[in-house]
Amino acid sequence: MTADSEGKALDSSDSFVLVQDVSREYSQGGQKQLVLDNACFSLRKGETTALLGRSGCGKSTLLNLLSGIDHLTSGSIIINGVSLGSLGEKARTRFRRRHIGFIYQFFNLVPGLTALENVALMAELNGSAVGESMNRAAHFLSLLGLSDKADSFPEQLSGGEQQRVAIARALVHAPDLVLADEPTGNLDARSGEEVMQLFSSHLKQQGTTTLIVTHSLAVAKTADRILTLENGTIEERWGEFAW
């Protein structure tokens, strides 16, 4: 049992993700900069949570910590009973590949692979046979309206199309936890709404736990809960936003 930023107890018994007193400090120009300051929150299994906060407040840093890409200065992150801090580099990479789907704000697609191959690669890294991986990749591209772009390389795709490929890649291996950094940031309003409907529907069906970093109140409205990151700490918001 720990407490959130307002001193409320966090019950770890039903928490799929438990963030306890997490701090992240960087050195910049010889000065220490504290991005996260004893942040605490939990995510329940199958829950979709939106994280709001101003640009540069540390939202992407938090996602990188949750995925094990970045390292904590102090505190702990426990995902499905596994403490990320207890894992070595290789074990953390294996855990991330198997259990986490990450939608990057700037896509991170492999330039030399087609859209289909970019998506299938994640399934292959998790042990699926090539044929099965290609079939699953084709299914998710179809789901996101990209069947006709399967053989296109990233440079041949628009920003919105690359974003949808990145979403398909994050879902193809059926991860337990999806971390999304501005998943509709490169889509127009109509496309963003359509993608979020498909995205949310699929995650609910799969019982996937999801944390979405967004600037969009429309996207935040689709979530079960809303958290805000301000001054390095996390708070939960209820009824404070005009939809």
N, C-alpha and C positions, 0 to 999 in steps of 0.2 A: 504494500500500500504506500502510495506517495501522494503528493498534492500538486494541483495545477498552479498557474500563476496567481490565482486569486485565493489560494489556500484551501480549495475544495479537494476532498479526497478523491483519488483516482483508484478505482477498483480494478486490479489487474486480472481478476478471475475470468472476465469475459473480454479481455483485450487481446486482439490479434496483434496489434502494434502498441508497444508501450515505450514512450519517450520520457526518461527520468532525468531531470536536472542537467539537461544537455547544454553545454557551452561550446562555442567555436570562436577561436581567437586567431587573428592573422597579424603578421608583422608587415607594415607598410611604411617605407621610408624611415626605418628605425623606430617607428612608433607601433604600439600594439593597438589593434582595432578589434573590439568585441562585437561580433555579429549576432551571436546567440548567447543569451545570458540566463542559464538555469531554466531553460524552456521545458515545460512538462505538458504532455497531453497523451491521450490514448485513442486508438481507432478500433472499433468493434468489427468482428468478422462480417463481411458482406456489406459494410457501410460505405457510403460515398460521402466524402468530406471535401469541402472547398476551403482553400486557404487564400485569404485576401491580405494585401499589404502594399505599401507604396514601393515604387521601383528602387532597387538597391537595398531593401531592408533585410535581405537574407533568405528569401523564399527558395530560391534555387539552391542556395547552400544547404538548406534543410533537406531538400530532396536528395542532394548528393550524399548527405550523411545517412539518410534512410536507406539508400541503395548500397552503401558501403564503398562508394567511389571516393568519398572524402573521409577524413579521420576526425574523430571527436577530440576536443581539447580536454573535456571532462564530461562525466555523466554516462548514461547507458541508453542503448536502443535495443529493445528486445522484440523480435518478430517471430510470432508463432512459437514462442518459448526459446528461441535461439538468440543469444546475445551476440550482436555483431562484433563487439569488442573482443570476444573470446576467439574469433576466427582469424587465422593467418590470411595473407594476401590471396593465395590460391583458393583457399576454402571460401573466402568472401566472394571471389569471382564466380565460383561454382554455385554458391547460394544465390547470387544475384541472377545468374543466367536461368536457373531453374525456377525460382520462386517470384521473381520481380519482372514486371514489364515497365519499361521506362520510355515515356514519350518526351523527347528532347525538344526544346523550343526552336532549335535551329537544325532539326531533322537528324543530323549525323548519319545519313545514308552513305553506303559504300559507293563511290563514284563509278567503279568498274563493273558493278553488278546491275542487272536490270531490276525493275520494281519487284517482279516475281522472285528473283533471286535474293534480293535484300530481305524480303519477308521470310522466305524459306530458310535462309541462313540461321535464323534464331531457332527454328524447329530442329534443324540439323544439329546445332550445337547442344541441344538437349537430348540427342540420341535417336531422333526419328530418322527412318530411312529416307533416302532422297526422294523416292516417288511419293511417299506419304507427306513429306515436307512440302513438295511442290503442290500437291492437292490441297493441303490446308492453306497454303499461301494464296492459291487461286481463289479459294472460298472467301477468304477475308478481303481480298482485293475486290471481288464481286460485291461483297456486302457493303463496301465503301464506294461503289460505283466506279471502279478503276479497271474493270476487266479488259478494256481496250487499251490500257496503258501497261499491261503486264510485261511487255518486251521493251519498254522504253527505259532509257538510262536516266538517272536523276537530273542531269543537265538538260534533258529534253522535257522535263516536267515543270509545270508552274509551281510556285510556292505552295499553293493550296493542295495541289496533287501530291507534292512531296510530303506535306503534313499528313495526308491520309495514308500514304505508304508507311510513314513512321508509326501511325496509330495501328495499322494492320500488323506491323512487325512486333509491336508491344503486346498484342493479343494472341498471336498465333500459337504460342506454346502454353496457353491456358495458365497464366501466372496466378499465384494466390494474392499478390499485391500489385496494383498498378499505380505508378507515380507519373503524373502528367503535368508538364511544365508549359502552361499556356497552349492547350491542345487545339484551340480554335483561333489562335493569334494570327495565323496567316490565311484565314478563310474569311470570305465576306459573310455578312450577317445571315443570309439565307442558308448558305452552305454550312456555316458553323452550327446553325440550329439543327439542320438535318443530320450532320455528323454526330452531334451530341445526343440526339435521340437514339441513333443506332448504337452509339458507344455506351450510353447509359443502360439501354435495354439489354445489350449483350452482357454487360457486367452484372446486372441484377440477376439474369438467368443463370450465370455461372457462380453467383455468390462471391464475387471478387471484392476484396477490400480496396478502396480507391481513394487517393488523395490528389486533388486537382488544384494546382496553383493557377490563379486566373485574375485578370483585372475586370472581367466581365460579370456584372451582376446577373445578367441573363443566364450565364453558365452556373454561377453560384446558386441560383434559384433551383437548379435541378438536383442539388446535393441534399443529403439528409441533415447535414450540419454545416455550420460556417464557423471557421476559426479565423482570427486575424493575428498577424505578426507585426508587432510594433515595439520599438526600443528593445529588441532582442527577446521578447517574451511572447507567449501564445495566450490568447484569450478566446473564449467562445462567445459568439454574438447571437442574440435572439431578438427578432423583431425590431432591429435598429435600422434596417435598410428599406427604403421605399422602392418596391419593385415597379 
